[in-house]
């Protein structure tokens, strides 16, 4: 065999193997469902804490779902949820929405121990371990500063500090609720009733200033068990980027501090590692969560969750955008309207030479004759939405000529939040 023939044979063999590989990989694929995925579906999940003082106790009870399930939430409804003491006192919780059970402040006797009891509609009973009340010490401060990685910073760091003079509390957990004000592209002083443009009720129907809230999702923990004194100084809570809409006008954060037992801290620390620190070979490997809630009828049944009992310390702060370097280009918030080219308030989109969009005519008696306008009152703009009138357009004598207008996504921010100012807003 010649060298040329050998070369051709080698090439044919090589490309034959390469063409066969895709069929080997994809031609014989078979769906694989690990036994663990099916084994641990429909487990009971219990979230919340028993508040020992005047604050409300809110407990969420649900079931796990498969990853392939279209339904993300599976609340456990119509259950009997009670807080019970070792002295046989009992407090019933009411289901305020599917799977969420609540009661007003319990003001529990601190000389007693308590547990949570759940009896499902199917008759299965679950209880948490009896635990003494462990109240959180006060929060010393919630503070913030600028991230100084650039001269003007790249955002806001928020911290919490606390201490326990008695040195009884060594383990802490925090969660928080953020609320922020954000403003739309332009303030609308008019509205359409479907036939006519009228002055807007700026007290009850103002859509320029809006507020939105969100809750923390990270597991925030700290311990000073190795220190001689129970002190936590400037523990990081969250970071807000300089371009975030949250700091465009005014931002508020309500921080809640929970005191933990060593066992509770171990549970939340494992939860944190399992959910937040998996992604590389150097991160902690997943491990089993050992909660303190058990199935009475079947002790081998896994139950997810940990119930703590005690008073919670809270502190709220505000961050005004005027205290931030908003004049710097790095501090320009990226809002919906800065990303949307449709947010243009001005002339008639069908005829740029005319003011946008409603014209008014008068009858022989000088009364306004209402016109149904194709853009503001009943039809749609080129971007597919009915325009909202913003300002009146008048001539030099004050005669009304028409109105500027814009799309709802840019003008009506109640589509993304609420125009009801929170009671705590300053």
C-alpha beads as a LAMMPS data file, in Angstrom:
LAMMPS data file: protein, C-alpha beads

426 atoms
425 bonds

1 atom types
1 bond types

-500.0 500.0 xlo xhi
-500.0 500.0 ylo yhi
-500.0 500.0 zlo zhi

Masses

1 110.0

Atoms # bond

1 1 1 0.000 0.000 0.000
2 1 1 1.355 3.369 -1.013
3 1 1 1.966 6.212 1.417
4 1 1 -0.853 8.162 -0.273
5 1 1 -3.320 5.278 0.220
6 1 1 -2.317 4.960 3.861
7 1 1 -2.838 8.676 4.364
8 1 1 -6.304 8.536 2.771
9 1 1 -7.236 5.546 4.905
10 1 1 -6.155 7.363 8.067
11 1 1 -8.173 10.450 7.075
12 1 1 -11.274 8.378 6.327
13 1 1 -10.966 6.619 9.680
14 1 1 -10.515 9.943 11.515
15 1 1 -13.545 11.633 9.941
16 1 1 -15.626 8.494 10.368
17 1 1 -14.987 8.600 14.094
18 1 1 -15.682 12.352 14.273
19 1 1 -19.003 11.927 12.452
20 1 1 -19.979 9.076 14.736
21 1 1 -19.387 11.039 17.964
22 1 1 -22.567 13.210 17.762
23 1 1 -24.663 10.099 17.284
24 1 1 -22.956 8.470 20.248
25 1 1 -23.634 11.534 22.420
26 1 1 -27.090 12.606 21.320
27 1 1 -28.552 9.563 19.639
28 1 1 -28.851 7.477 22.795
29 1 1 -29.832 10.118 25.365
30 1 1 -32.314 9.070 28.004
31 1 1 -33.913 11.283 30.619
32 1 1 -32.473 10.633 34.055
33 1 1 -34.345 11.581 37.192
34 1 1 -32.177 11.038 40.280
35 1 1 -34.038 9.119 42.993
36 1 1 -33.446 11.971 45.465
37 1 1 -35.516 14.377 43.334
38 1 1 -38.578 12.168 43.562
39 1 1 -37.901 10.977 47.099
40 1 1 -37.922 14.451 48.633
41 1 1 -40.870 16.007 46.834
42 1 1 -43.965 17.116 48.765
43 1 1 -42.035 17.633 52.004
44 1 1 -43.438 20.027 54.589
45 1 1 -41.672 23.410 54.740
46 1 1 -42.171 25.703 57.754
47 1 1 -40.900 29.309 57.744
48 1 1 -41.143 31.958 60.449
49 1 1 -40.526 32.690 64.099
50 1 1 -42.658 32.785 67.206
51 1 1 -42.617 36.417 68.360
52 1 1 -42.733 36.529 72.141
53 1 1 -43.695 40.209 72.507
54 1 1 -46.151 42.632 70.920
55 1 1 -45.218 41.914 67.302
56 1 1 -47.331 39.598 65.169
57 1 1 -46.306 35.983 64.658
58 1 1 -46.446 34.928 61.004
59 1 1 -45.790 31.321 59.970
60 1 1 -45.714 30.097 56.361
61 1 1 -46.426 26.417 55.731
62 1 1 -45.963 24.862 52.300
63 1 1 -44.841 21.748 50.436
64 1 1 -41.828 21.246 48.210
65 1 1 -42.437 20.798 44.490
66 1 1 -40.448 19.060 41.773
67 1 1 -38.193 21.193 39.591
68 1 1 -40.229 20.072 36.597
69 1 1 -43.468 21.230 38.202
70 1 1 -45.089 24.261 36.573
71 1 1 -46.331 25.406 39.971
72 1 1 -43.597 27.195 41.948
73 1 1 -45.568 27.505 45.205
74 1 1 -47.511 24.791 46.988
75 1 1 -49.063 26.282 50.170
76 1 1 -50.362 23.951 52.868
77 1 1 -53.919 25.203 53.331
78 1 1 -56.570 24.652 56.017
79 1 1 -54.075 23.500 58.630
80 1 1 -54.435 24.028 62.375
81 1 1 -51.385 25.995 63.549
82 1 1 -50.922 26.722 67.253
83 1 1 -48.249 27.934 69.661
84 1 1 -48.214 25.736 72.765
85 1 1 -46.349 25.965 76.057
86 1 1 -45.023 23.345 78.446
87 1 1 -47.779 24.498 80.837
88 1 1 -50.536 23.565 78.357
89 1 1 -51.411 27.090 77.256
90 1 1 -52.273 27.364 73.565
91 1 1 -52.575 30.176 71.012
92 1 1 -54.342 29.619 67.686
93 1 1 -53.058 31.157 64.443
94 1 1 -55.441 32.171 61.657
95 1 1 -54.862 31.495 57.972
96 1 1 -54.728 35.008 56.469
97 1 1 -53.893 33.784 52.942
98 1 1 -53.180 30.337 51.479
99 1 1 -50.471 28.714 53.581
100 1 1 -49.809 31.798 55.734
101 1 1 -50.916 31.723 59.379
102 1 1 -50.751 34.663 61.775
103 1 1 -51.749 36.018 65.149
104 1 1 -51.416 39.359 66.912
105 1 1 -48.788 39.929 69.622
106 1 1 -48.706 36.971 72.024
107 1 1 -46.811 38.622 74.912
108 1 1 -45.670 35.216 76.128
109 1 1 -44.690 34.304 79.684
110 1 1 -40.889 34.136 79.640
111 1 1 -40.783 31.550 82.409
112 1 1 -42.326 28.951 80.090
113 1 1 -41.062 27.075 77.042
114 1 1 -42.960 26.877 73.770
115 1 1 -43.229 24.962 70.532
116 1 1 -45.165 25.214 67.285
117 1 1 -47.795 22.600 66.473
118 1 1 -49.196 21.969 62.992
119 1 1 -51.997 19.592 62.089
120 1 1 -52.636 19.420 58.361
121 1 1 -56.043 19.009 56.733
122 1 1 -55.026 15.395 56.053
123 1 1 -54.637 14.829 59.817
124 1 1 -50.834 14.629 59.987
125 1 1 -49.233 16.354 62.985
126 1 1 -45.889 18.150 63.169
127 1 1 -44.277 19.846 66.182
128 1 1 -41.111 21.815 66.827
129 1 1 -38.838 21.274 69.805
130 1 1 -39.728 23.011 73.072
131 1 1 -37.548 26.095 73.411
132 1 1 -37.087 28.890 75.962
133 1 1 -37.637 32.483 74.867
134 1 1 -34.474 34.169 73.634
135 1 1 -34.980 37.898 73.048
136 1 1 -32.716 39.897 70.781
137 1 1 -30.742 42.769 72.323
138 1 1 -31.375 46.210 70.779
139 1 1 -29.717 47.207 67.521
140 1 1 -27.046 49.796 68.220
141 1 1 -27.108 51.283 64.720
142 1 1 -27.835 50.730 61.052
143 1 1 -25.332 52.782 59.062
144 1 1 -24.181 53.273 55.500
145 1 1 -21.214 54.551 53.531
146 1 1 -20.067 54.796 49.923
147 1 1 -18.186 51.991 48.288
148 1 1 -14.904 53.761 47.537
149 1 1 -13.573 51.578 44.756
150 1 1 -13.875 54.680 42.543
151 1 1 -13.420 58.360 43.540
152 1 1 -17.168 58.860 43.787
153 1 1 -17.931 55.309 44.799
154 1 1 -19.910 52.642 42.986
155 1 1 -22.771 52.318 45.431
156 1 1 -23.957 52.253 49.033
157 1 1 -22.934 49.720 51.683
158 1 1 -25.403 49.180 54.561
159 1 1 -24.225 47.802 57.923
160 1 1 -25.669 46.795 61.293
161 1 1 -24.036 46.987 64.740
162 1 1 -25.212 45.512 68.028
163 1 1 -24.044 44.190 71.382
164 1 1 -25.429 42.213 74.308
165 1 1 -24.262 43.556 77.665
166 1 1 -25.297 40.323 79.395
167 1 1 -23.209 38.229 76.954
168 1 1 -26.094 35.742 76.712
169 1 1 -26.710 36.203 72.991
170 1 1 -23.777 35.198 70.833
171 1 1 -25.457 34.311 67.548
172 1 1 -27.445 36.701 65.378
173 1 1 -29.550 36.650 62.231
174 1 1 -30.934 39.619 60.287
175 1 1 -33.515 40.182 57.605
176 1 1 -34.829 43.428 56.222
177 1 1 -37.509 45.130 54.151
178 1 1 -36.460 47.792 51.641
179 1 1 -38.790 50.568 50.504
180 1 1 -37.890 53.223 47.991
181 1 1 -39.490 56.154 46.231
182 1 1 -39.105 56.495 42.485
183 1 1 -40.497 59.060 40.068
184 1 1 -41.861 58.682 36.556
185 1 1 -40.524 60.440 33.474
186 1 1 -42.997 63.342 33.609
187 1 1 -45.725 64.391 36.019
188 1 1 -49.186 64.014 34.509
189 1 1 -51.518 66.890 35.412
190 1 1 -54.411 65.605 33.288
191 1 1 -56.262 62.363 32.610
192 1 1 -58.766 61.027 30.125
193 1 1 -62.159 59.643 31.110
194 1 1 -62.393 57.875 27.762
195 1 1 -63.970 60.835 26.005
196 1 1 -62.566 63.987 27.518
197 1 1 -59.284 65.215 28.966
198 1 1 -59.820 66.585 32.462
199 1 1 -57.577 68.031 35.203
200 1 1 -56.140 65.219 37.331
201 1 1 -56.925 64.938 41.047
202 1 1 -53.372 65.461 42.264
203 1 1 -54.248 64.360 45.799
204 1 1 -56.027 61.067 45.169
205 1 1 -54.897 60.156 41.665
206 1 1 -51.291 61.311 41.425
207 1 1 -49.135 58.871 39.409
208 1 1 -45.725 60.571 39.448
209 1 1 -44.402 59.679 42.919
210 1 1 -44.516 55.964 43.685
211 1 1 -43.117 53.528 46.216
212 1 1 -42.050 49.919 46.060
213 1 1 -40.883 47.385 48.655
214 1 1 -38.836 44.205 48.631
215 1 1 -37.650 41.744 51.266
216 1 1 -34.185 40.324 51.799
217 1 1 -33.459 36.907 50.341
218 1 1 -29.910 36.282 51.606
219 1 1 -29.180 34.509 54.892
220 1 1 -27.458 37.149 57.045
221 1 1 -25.623 35.768 60.063
222 1 1 -22.888 36.690 62.532
223 1 1 -21.382 35.201 65.666
224 1 1 -19.090 36.531 68.373
225 1 1 -18.884 33.265 70.317
226 1 1 -15.075 33.383 70.239
227 1 1 -14.872 36.902 71.676
228 1 1 -14.814 37.863 75.325
229 1 1 -17.677 40.339 74.770
230 1 1 -20.836 39.995 72.675
231 1 1 -20.213 42.773 70.157
232 1 1 -20.967 43.017 66.424
233 1 1 -19.639 46.093 64.605
234 1 1 -20.574 47.038 61.038
235 1 1 -21.765 43.646 59.858
236 1 1 -22.595 43.998 56.118
237 1 1 -26.289 43.764 55.239
238 1 1 -26.637 44.817 51.613
239 1 1 -25.067 46.767 48.762
240 1 1 -27.016 49.097 46.451
241 1 1 -25.365 49.946 43.143
242 1 1 -25.062 53.593 42.167
243 1 1 -27.219 53.046 39.062
244 1 1 -30.008 51.307 40.996
245 1 1 -33.399 52.990 40.955
246 1 1 -33.607 52.380 44.723
247 1 1 -31.345 55.380 45.410
248 1 1 -32.790 57.678 42.724
249 1 1 -34.990 59.672 45.181
250 1 1 -35.136 58.258 48.708
251 1 1 -34.474 54.826 50.163
252 1 1 -35.462 53.254 53.475
253 1 1 -34.499 49.966 55.076
254 1 1 -36.175 48.308 58.087
255 1 1 -33.727 45.900 59.723
256 1 1 -34.940 43.063 61.964
257 1 1 -32.518 41.354 64.333
258 1 1 -33.074 37.843 65.707
259 1 1 -31.185 36.168 68.551
260 1 1 -30.230 32.560 67.789
261 1 1 -29.288 29.537 69.821
262 1 1 -26.145 27.644 68.744
263 1 1 -28.378 24.983 67.122
264 1 1 -30.381 27.603 65.210
265 1 1 -27.191 29.294 64.044
266 1 1 -25.842 25.959 62.831
267 1 1 -29.046 25.369 60.842
268 1 1 -28.999 28.776 59.145
269 1 1 -25.270 28.578 58.514
270 1 1 -25.725 25.242 56.738
271 1 1 -28.647 26.719 54.795
272 1 1 -26.450 29.620 53.729
273 1 1 -23.680 27.310 52.524
274 1 1 -26.130 25.102 50.636
275 1 1 -27.864 27.963 48.851
276 1 1 -25.304 30.746 48.449
277 1 1 -21.827 29.220 48.425
278 1 1 -22.046 26.527 45.758
279 1 1 -20.479 27.231 42.395
280 1 1 -16.841 26.178 42.448
281 1 1 -14.779 23.255 43.676
282 1 1 -13.525 25.395 46.559
283 1 1 -17.008 26.170 47.934
284 1 1 -18.636 24.187 50.705
285 1 1 -20.336 20.998 49.541
286 1 1 -24.088 20.572 50.137
287 1 1 -25.010 18.980 53.442
288 1 1 -28.226 17.824 55.043
289 1 1 -30.297 20.405 56.931
290 1 1 -31.229 19.314 60.430
291 1 1 -34.165 21.440 61.586
292 1 1 -36.116 21.305 64.822
293 1 1 -39.526 20.373 63.398
294 1 1 -40.607 16.722 63.396
295 1 1 -43.415 14.545 62.078
296 1 1 -45.153 13.018 65.113
297 1 1 -46.564 9.973 63.306
298 1 1 -43.405 9.221 61.289
299 1 1 -40.156 10.478 62.888
300 1 1 -38.215 9.405 59.781
301 1 1 -40.115 11.865 57.562
302 1 1 -37.914 14.865 56.722
303 1 1 -39.337 18.300 57.560
304 1 1 -37.692 21.518 56.363
305 1 1 -37.449 24.564 58.628
306 1 1 -36.378 25.892 61.986
307 1 1 -38.584 27.669 64.496
308 1 1 -37.025 30.148 66.913
309 1 1 -38.826 31.910 69.775
310 1 1 -38.108 35.403 71.016
311 1 1 -38.492 39.137 70.643
312 1 1 -37.096 40.866 67.558
313 1 1 -35.208 44.176 67.580
314 1 1 -35.896 46.574 64.694
315 1 1 -34.387 49.798 63.356
316 1 1 -35.250 51.877 60.278
317 1 1 -33.056 54.386 58.468
318 1 1 -33.512 56.608 55.402
319 1 1 -30.978 57.495 52.709
320 1 1 -31.786 60.655 50.764
321 1 1 -30.367 60.890 47.252
322 1 1 -29.285 64.469 48.022
323 1 1 -26.649 62.979 50.334
324 1 1 -25.188 60.941 47.460
325 1 1 -22.900 62.143 44.647
326 1 1 -25.791 62.223 42.189
327 1 1 -24.067 64.835 40.013
328 1 1 -21.432 62.313 39.038
329 1 1 -22.182 60.298 35.859
330 1 1 -21.641 57.058 37.772
331 1 1 -24.623 57.915 39.988
332 1 1 -27.281 58.259 37.328
333 1 1 -29.986 55.681 38.091
334 1 1 -30.975 53.368 35.276
335 1 1 -34.768 53.507 35.316
336 1 1 -37.373 52.133 32.969
337 1 1 -37.686 55.346 31.019
338 1 1 -33.936 55.745 30.533
339 1 1 -33.931 52.387 28.745
340 1 1 -37.159 52.883 26.790
341 1 1 -37.010 54.955 23.578
342 1 1 -40.819 55.233 23.680
343 1 1 -40.617 57.596 26.646
344 1 1 -40.965 60.784 24.656
345 1 1 -43.463 63.399 25.739
346 1 1 -44.171 65.965 23.087
347 1 1 -45.759 66.157 19.652
348 1 1 -48.308 64.080 17.808
349 1 1 -46.435 60.883 16.804
350 1 1 -48.372 60.825 13.520
351 1 1 -47.625 64.476 12.720
352 1 1 -44.597 66.026 14.461
353 1 1 -45.696 69.472 13.286
354 1 1 -48.760 69.407 15.551
355 1 1 -48.791 69.549 19.360
356 1 1 -49.603 66.211 20.889
357 1 1 -52.369 65.315 20.901
358 1 1 -55.888 66.650 21.701
359 1 1 -57.330 69.737 20.026
360 1 1 -60.274 71.661 21.444
361 1 1 -62.914 73.526 19.449
362 1 1 -65.734 75.797 20.615
363 1 1 -69.404 76.094 19.720
364 1 1 -71.121 79.352 18.815
365 1 1 -71.696 80.064 22.515
366 1 1 -68.033 79.766 23.367
367 1 1 -68.430 76.410 25.171
368 1 1 -65.763 73.752 24.723
369 1 1 -66.779 70.982 22.360
370 1 1 -65.118 67.743 23.476
371 1 1 -63.379 65.759 20.787
372 1 1 -62.575 62.063 21.009
373 1 1 -58.899 61.949 20.180
374 1 1 -57.375 58.927 18.528
375 1 1 -54.288 58.918 20.754
376 1 1 -55.359 59.991 24.239
377 1 1 -59.016 59.043 24.583
378 1 1 -59.650 55.801 22.808
379 1 1 -56.942 54.541 20.495
380 1 1 -53.330 53.460 20.678
381 1 1 -50.024 55.110 19.985
382 1 1 -47.445 53.578 17.611
383 1 1 -45.923 51.673 20.566
384 1 1 -49.217 49.935 21.306
385 1 1 -50.584 51.819 24.317
386 1 1 -53.084 54.575 24.937
387 1 1 -51.265 57.810 25.680
388 1 1 -51.648 59.650 28.986
389 1 1 -51.986 63.466 28.797
390 1 1 -49.242 65.307 30.659
391 1 1 -49.387 69.105 30.225
392 1 1 -51.649 71.563 28.449
393 1 1 -50.417 73.424 25.381
394 1 1 -51.707 76.988 25.088
395 1 1 -51.066 79.953 22.822
396 1 1 -49.819 83.318 24.016
397 1 1 -53.336 84.384 24.998
398 1 1 -53.861 81.281 27.095
399 1 1 -56.138 79.524 24.596
400 1 1 -55.912 75.764 24.975
401 1 1 -54.439 74.144 21.873
402 1 1 -53.870 70.576 23.023
403 1 1 -51.837 68.383 25.346
404 1 1 -48.460 66.733 25.495
405 1 1 -48.728 63.038 26.234
406 1 1 -46.668 59.928 26.839
407 1 1 -46.984 56.146 27.060
408 1 1 -48.317 54.614 30.324
409 1 1 -45.038 52.772 31.061
410 1 1 -43.239 56.104 31.223
411 1 1 -45.907 58.275 32.867
412 1 1 -47.949 55.992 35.139
413 1 1 -45.587 54.448 37.673
414 1 1 -48.466 52.841 39.564
415 1 1 -47.934 50.087 36.993
416 1 1 -44.727 49.260 38.886
417 1 1 -45.478 50.431 42.421
418 1 1 -48.029 52.215 44.573
419 1 1 -48.841 55.914 44.774
420 1 1 -49.944 55.494 48.402
421 1 1 -47.194 56.945 50.561
422 1 1 -46.228 54.475 53.326
423 1 1 -47.340 55.517 56.799
424 1 1 -43.737 55.490 58.039
425 1 1 -42.437 57.683 55.201
426 1 1 -40.975 60.902 56.468

Bonds

1 1 1 2
2 1 2 3
3 1 3 4
4 1 4 5
5 1 5 6
6 1 6 7
7 1 7 8
8 1 8 9
9 1 9 10
10 1 10 11
11 1 11 12
12 1 12 13
13 1 13 14
14 1 14 15
15 1 15 16
16 1 16 17
17 1 17 18
18 1 18 19
19 1 19 20
20 1 20 21
21 1 21 22
22 1 22 23
23 1 23 24
24 1 24 25
25 1 25 26
26 1 26 27
27 1 27 28
28 1 28 29
29 1 29 30
30 1 30 31
31 1 31 32
32 1 32 33
33 1 33 34
34 1 34 35
35 1 35 36
36 1 36 37
37 1 37 38
38 1 38 39
39 1 39 40
40 1 40 41
41 1 41 42
42 1 42 43
43 1 43 44
44 1 44 45
45 1 45 46
46 1 46 47
47 1 47 48
48 1 48 49
49 1 49 50
50 1 50 51
51 1 51 52
52 1 52 53
53 1 53 54
54 1 54 55
55 1 55 56
56 1 56 57
57 1 57 58
58 1 58 59
59 1 59 60
60 1 60 61
61 1 61 62
62 1 62 63
63 1 63 64
64 1 64 65
65 1 65 66
66 1 66 67
67 1 67 68
68 1 68 69
69 1 69 70
70 1 70 71
71 1 71 72
72 1 72 73
73 1 73 74
74 1 74 75
75 1 75 76
76 1 76 77
77 1 77 78
78 1 78 79
79 1 79 80
80 1 80 81
81 1 81 82
82 1 82 83
83 1 83 84
84 1 84 85
85 1 85 86
86 1 86 87
87 1 87 88
88 1 88 89
89 1 89 90
90 1 90 91
91 1 91 92
92 1 92 93
93 1 93 94
94 1 94 95
95 1 95 96
96 1 96 97
97 1 97 98
98 1 98 99
99 1 99 100
100 1 100 101
101 1 101 102
102 1 102 103
103 1 103 104
104 1 104 105
105 1 105 106
106 1 106 107
107 1 107 108
108 1 108 109
109 1 109 110
110 1 110 111
111 1 111 112
112 1 112 113
113 1 113 114
114 1 114 115
115 1 115 116
116 1 116 117
117 1 117 118
118 1 118 119
119 1 119 120
120 1 120 121
121 1 121 122
122 1 122 123
123 1 123 124
124 1 124 125
125 1 125 126
126 1 126 127
127 1 127 128
128 1 128 129
129 1 129 130
130 1 130 131
131 1 131 132
132 1 132 133
133 1 133 134
134 1 134 135
135 1 135 136
136 1 136 137
137 1 137 138
138 1 138 139
139 1 139 140
140 1 140 141
141 1 141 142
142 1 142 143
143 1 143 144
144 1 144 145
145 1 145 146
146 1 146 147
147 1 147 148
148 1 148 149
149 1 149 150
150 1 150 151
151 1 151 152
152 1 152 153
153 1 153 154
154 1 154 155
155 1 155 156
156 1 156 157
157 1 157 158
158 1 158 159
159 1 159 160
160 1 160 161
161 1 161 162
162 1 162 163
163 1 163 164
164 1 164 165
165 1 165 166
166 1 166 167
167 1 167 168
168 1 168 169
169 1 169 170
170 1 170 171
171 1 171 172
172 1 172 173
173 1 173 174
174 1 174 175
175 1 175 176
176 1 176 177
177 1 177 178
178 1 178 179
179 1 179 180
180 1 180 181
181 1 181 182
182 1 182 183
183 1 183 184
184 1 184 185
185 1 185 186
186 1 186 187
187 1 187 188
188 1 188 189
189 1 189 190
190 1 190 191
191 1 191 192
192 1 192 193
193 1 193 194
194 1 194 195
195 1 195 196
196 1 196 197
197 1 197 198
198 1 198 199
199 1 199 200
200 1 200 201
201 1 201 202
202 1 202 203
203 1 203 204
204 1 204 205
205 1 205 206
206 1 206 207
207 1 207 208
208 1 208 209
209 1 209 210
210 1 210 211
211 1 211 212
212 1 212 213
213 1 213 214
214 1 214 215
215 1 215 216
216 1 216 217
217 1 217 218
218 1 218 219
219 1 219 220
220 1 220 221
221 1 221 222
222 1 222 223
223 1 223 224
224 1 224 225
225 1 225 226
226 1 226 227
227 1 227 228
228 1 228 229
229 1 229 230
230 1 230 231
231 1 231 232
232 1 232 233
233 1 233 234
234 1 234 235
235 1 235 236
236 1 236 237
237 1 237 238
238 1 238 239
239 1 239 240
240 1 240 241
241 1 241 242
242 1 242 243
243 1 243 244
244 1 244 245
245 1 245 246
246 1 246 247
247 1 247 248
248 1 248 249
249 1 249 250
250 1 250 251
251 1 251 252
252 1 252 253
253 1 253 254
254 1 254 255
255 1 255 256
256 1 256 257
257 1 257 258
258 1 258 259
259 1 259 260
260 1 260 261
261 1 261 262
262 1 262 263
263 1 263 264
264 1 264 265
265 1 265 266
266 1 266 267
267 1 267 268
268 1 268 269
269 1 269 270
270 1 270 271
271 1 271 272
272 1 272 273
273 1 273 274
274 1 274 275
275 1 275 276
276 1 276 277
277 1 277 278
278 1 278 279
279 1 279 280
280 1 280 281
281 1 281 282
282 1 282 283
283 1 283 284
284 1 284 285
285 1 285 286
286 1 286 287
287 1 287 288
288 1 288 289
289 1 289 290
290 1 290 291
291 1 291 292
292 1 292 293
293 1 293 294
294 1 294 295
295 1 295 296
296 1 296 297
297 1 297 298
298 1 298 299
299 1 299 300
300 1 300 301
301 1 301 302
302 1 302 303
303 1 303 304
304 1 304 305
305 1 305 306
306 1 306 307
307 1 307 308
308 1 308 309
309 1 309 310
310 1 310 311
311 1 311 312
312 1 312 313
313 1 313 314
314 1 314 315
315 1 315 316
316 1 316 317
317 1 317 318
318 1 318 319
319 1 319 320
320 1 320 321
321 1 321 322
322 1 322 323
323 1 323 324
324 1 324 325
325 1 325 326
326 1 326 327
327 1 327 328
328 1 328 329
329 1 329 330
330 1 330 331
331 1 331 332
332 1 332 333
333 1 333 334
334 1 334 335
335 1 335 336
336 1 336 337
337 1 337 338
338 1 338 339
339 1 339 340
340 1 340 341
341 1 341 342
342 1 342 343
343 1 343 344
344 1 344 345
345 1 345 346
346 1 346 347
347 1 347 348
348 1 348 349
349 1 349 350
350 1 350 351
351 1 351 352
352 1 352 353
353 1 353 354
354 1 354 355
355 1 355 356
356 1 356 357
357 1 357 358
358 1 358 359
359 1 359 360
360 1 360 361
361 1 361 362
362 1 362 363
363 1 363 364
364 1 364 365
365 1 365 366
366 1 366 367
367 1 367 368
368 1 368 369
369 1 369 370
370 1 370 371
371 1 371 372
372 1 372 373
373 1 373 374
374 1 374 375
375 1 375 376
376 1 376 377
377 1 377 378
378 1 378 379
379 1 379 380
380 1 380 381
381 1 381 382
382 1 382 383
383 1 383 384
384 1 384 385
385 1 385 386
386 1 386 387
387 1 387 388
388 1 388 389
389 1 389 390
390 1 390 391
391 1 391 392
392 1 392 393
393 1 393 394
394 1 394 395
395 1 395 396
396 1 396 397
397 1 397 398
398 1 398 399
399 1 399 400
400 1 400 401
401 1 401 402
402 1 402 403
403 1 403 404
404 1 404 405
405 1 405 406
406 1 406 407
407 1 407 408
408 1 408 409
409 1 409 410
410 1 410 411
411 1 411 412
412 1 412 413
413 1 413 414
414 1 414 415
415 1 415 416
416 1 416 417
417 1 417 418
418 1 418 419
419 1 419 420
420 1 420 421
421 1 421 422
422 1 422 423
423 1 423 424
424 1 424 425
425 1 425 426
